[in-house]
Amino acid sequence: MQNTDDIIEIDLKEIFVVLLNKLWLIMLCGIVTGVISFCYSSFLITPQYQSTTKVYILNNQNGDNVTYSDLQMGTILTKDYKELIKSRNVLETVIENCKLDEKYGSLAGRVLVEPISDTRIIAITVEDPDPETARYLADEVRKVAAKHIKQVMDIEAVNVVEEANLPENPASPSVVKWTVLGLALGMCACVGVILLKYLLDDTIKTSEDVEKYLGLSTLAMIPVMEDEVSASKKRKNSRQRTYNAVDLESEDNKPQHKVEVEDLKESDTEEGK
């Protein structure tokens, strides 16, 4: 990284070397966050099961004969059917029939209505922690919605394409997806911290940095040997221990000298008497 006239140049090769040297740390952070994501998705998130039922709605306006205009009009009206299925009237009736302890908004968040592409089939999916309850609610939503659509749209019948299935495996959470996402986020976060630390570090470390950043040539370098540094520290610690020993010895001798002086004074007093 070079700063000249407020222009910052980043050496990609140097950044690659920095990241390569910290590869072990990046992998470690990714593994830690991946394990956390795996444990969270496996043990802390309640599994959700989805059951799907499908209906076919045909808007026939010409008696028993189905024309192209009927099919085209039915395709256009699939959005209307979607809104009718998730309407408050339908879902509140389902709550009342199934004796659910929840509000309209809560159930609406667990009901998904999707028209099948290029068809007139509508798929109704209900999500629930219990697979049996998910299937029961999907069928109930279909039955109540069929009656409501007949009344509102003046349609003779809503045909059942598929009954609601009993889900065997949870639809969410995806443990693999959570683990991979946690692994990727951990590695990206670690790379971001390393790059930020690298970009903010403007200290001079080598002779190449002196020539690169200051434009000065290096005449000589004074190496610092680790053995010499450790020996210097040992000598310093040894001197410190010697000084402490001398201080302790002097303190131990002071009372003794005082006793000897007092003894001399008492002997002089007795001789004087």
Secondary structure by P-SEA (a helix, b strand, c coil): ccccccbbbbcaaaaaaaaaaaaaaaaaaaaaaaaaaaaaacccbbbbbbbbbbbbbbbccccccccaaaaaaaaaaaaaaaaaaacaaaaaaaaaaacccccaaaaaaabbbbccccccbbbbbbbcccaaaaaaaaaaaaaaaaaaaaaaacccbbbbccccccccccccccaaaaaaaaaaaaaaaaaaaaaaaaaaccccccaaaaaacccccccbbbbbbaaaaaaaaaaaaaaaaaaaaaaaaaaaaaaaaaaaaaaaaaaaaaaac
